[in-house]
Amino acid sequence: MKRDHDGDHYNDDRGGRPKRGRSDGFSDAISKGRFELRLLVSGKAAGAVIGKGGENIKRLRSEFDSQISVPDSNAPERVVTVVAAIDNVVKIVEQMLDRLDEPQHAGEKGEKAEIRILVHQSHAGALIGRSGSKIKELRDKCNIRLKVFQQVCPNSTDRIVIVTGEPENCINALKHIVDDLKELPIKGPISQYNPQYYNMHDAFEYGGYQSGGMMGGGGGGGRGGRNDGGYPPRRDDYGGRGGGRAPYHSGGGNSGYGHHVTGGGGGGGGYNAGPGSAGHYPPPVAHHPIASVGNVYPPPQNFAPPGGPISTTQVTIPNELSGTIIGRGGERINRIRDETGATIILEQPQPGVRERIITISGTDQQIQSAQYHLQQCVRSSENGRRYIQQQERTGR
């Protein structure tokens, strides 16, 4: 039976295909002394925000003199848009918080709340600050974890900011973010994200949701390494790669393969999955690059990856060696994708970071095969062999 969508829209925008983002709802709201805040939530959380028959969203509109929309979508994620007086925007999110999704990247402190904010790409840079200074200041002041994704959402100029922590700390951080953004005009073209352009394969990169369920956490294990994407270096940011973030409702890989390439290790596990050590998002990434340690055993001859649970693992590669796996025009990495059937994503280089993260998703055999071929690309190149010899001489 089709769900009653009363409460999904405001300003008499009832039903029909979700519309493309308005040209500049943010600046329009600011000019009227109000603020437009957009959140990315899962389909399940969107239903909770709306409430039965739209009861909850109607109450919030009335109580806080606000406009709140949750356009329908067939994608696993939806956008909640809140337009209200600046103080009321924060109060509305505070009341929504227990209806939003549980953190996908809770650390050992067991953070209870997560807010995913959609911001224009020009605002994202302002939130990061020079060399990450603003991120560090905000997380230290509010005792939260914060990540600003580098990749924009599909067909948009929006980037996702994830705030995780205790509920009161997340709300405090949101107040600071709103206070900062209200003073900053948007620069450049504007195309707000619409989930009708959702892309499952890019979700890891832009901070979206996986089809069929949230991303799971990887298992804990041996010492890992570098901090990822603006998160503070904490004890729980270390550990073997483990089974990885498992899309859908599958378990993570049991072996994880982390110890073959990065010296990590750790058990499998995932969201709504089988056994495995608890993890967090983003996953810990071992600091040893793919080129510097032991072998990954080659896949069997006539390798044809069977079906099985999908898991994700991550390895790193020094910036100067990324060309050895990409190849001219992406020829090498595309060939490995085709031959192994794995999804392989090479993240963009980050300022001040000497390594790039490679995210590999697939069955256990697909992941092992992809790691083997990536390592062979490095070892067969002159630059790769020189790098490995240097690592061996220095005892790394």
Secondary structure, DSSP 8 states (H G I E B T S, - for coil): -----TTS-STT--SSS-----S-HHHHHHHTTEEEEEEEEEHHHHHHHH-GGGHHHHHHHHHTT-EEE----SSSEEEEEEEEEHHHHHHHHHHHGGGS---SS--TT---EEEEEEEEHHHHHHHH-GGGHHHHHHHHHHT-EEEE-SS--TTSSEEEEEEEE-HHHHHHHHHHHHHHHTT----S------GGG--GGGHHHHT--BTTB--------S------TT----GGG-S--TT----TT----SS-SHHHHTS-------TT-SS-----SS----SSBTTSS-------TT--------EEEEEEEEGGGHHHHH-GGGHHHHHHHHHH--EEEE----TT-SEEEEEEEE-HHHHHHHHHHHHHHHHTSHHHHHHHHHHHHHT-
